Amino acid sequence: MTSPHLPPQVRELIGRTRRFVREVVIEAEPAPGERLDPATRARLQAAAKAAGVFAPQVPKEYGGQGVPLEHWSPVLQEAGYSPIGPSALNCMAPDEGNMHMLHLIATEEQKRRYLHPLAAGEIRSCFGMTEPHPGAGSDPAALRTTATRTGGGWVVNGHKRFISGAVGAGFCIVMARTEAVEGAPAGATMFLVEMTNPGIRVGEAIHTVDRYIDGGHPHLHLEDCFVPEEAVLGEVGLGFRHAQVRLGPARLTHCMRWLGLARRSLDIALDRAERRELFGAPLKSLGLAQNLLAESVIDIETSDAIITKTAALLTEDPKAGSAMSSVAKVHCSEAVFRVVDRALQLCGGDGVSDGLPLAQYLNEVRPFRIYDGSNETHKWAIARRASARRKAAVDSGEPYRGEAAVRKGDA
């Protein structure tokens, strides 16, 4: 990656992160298919703090490196060059997205209680949105978990599933449906619920193909879970609106981290093609291999460009940036999968073995086409926005260009 437009301090951080991940983190990676153990995570986080690369996206007042959103990508790509790099640097989902949202909308007391220890890596967190069918998934309007106002607080009841990071988390940001109360509209409300609360319980594990999100993706049960009034995050009834400050950047940071892993996968394929000989010639000189390598370079570069554009938009115009993050999420999730898949193909039998990490990488990146909203849902939204923009332009006077011309004299 070349980043001549970046401030010198960001370029220096990119270099430090690159060295730390490649010299310290990679050698601590678990075998393919195994999870990062908590003791190794703690050791790597301590080393990251000492190296000055810890929590790059977190403001300096909370112990991070203070990188602005528009410059996150090259740093998080370097972190993502190792699948455990984001955990070591405390910029992994779902904590990274939760930190960003808490910084923007939490009260000072909520920041002290939740953001400070989360940013320091002392605790982990989760985000309680997805529910079993027919509850909320790609359609947040289907939310079924409820919160009812009671004396001095709220009682939350519901069943969540696929709550990434829930095992061992210190708290959960729970999305629940609330009725109109005291001038606040009916809608969804976010609540900060500590995992020691007797009304919240981690349920059955969901066994997935990916392994690198700390805390798995289990069910979560809320049964007469009482939380005080100060547990409301943001404003009552405006949970979906507040969540947008998390969802757009969180989609994009997934793209950044996974693009780093795509670069690692391409490096593995390039190294293999350099020394592997087939039919009397190096693999890199064979046209079919060259095509696979070239297409991967193209996928990486186009993904990098769309991430950069989206990050700038999220800073300048958050609404437009959030819409563009859907485009970035769909493109990058599919492009990254293609890059890893091509690398595996170029490595042949070794590619599908645990002698190389590519098969596990494929397992890691495949769910991204479902996580953060399925790609099909994003494509539906992208098409609707495009149609609405064009209709508005034509209604305001632009020529309608969909009419076929009739050529006189045609037989």
Helices and strands as residue ranges (DSSP letters): H 8-20, I 21-25, G 26-28, H 38-51, G 60-62, G 69-71, H 72-80, H 85-88, H 95-105, H 108-110, I 111-115, H 116-119, E 125-128, G 140-142, E 146-150, E 153-160, E 171-178, E 187-194, E 200-202, E 220-228, G 229-231, E 232-233, H 239-275, E 277-278, E 281-282, G 283-285, H 287-316, H 318-346, H 348-351, H 358-365, G 366-369, H 375-395
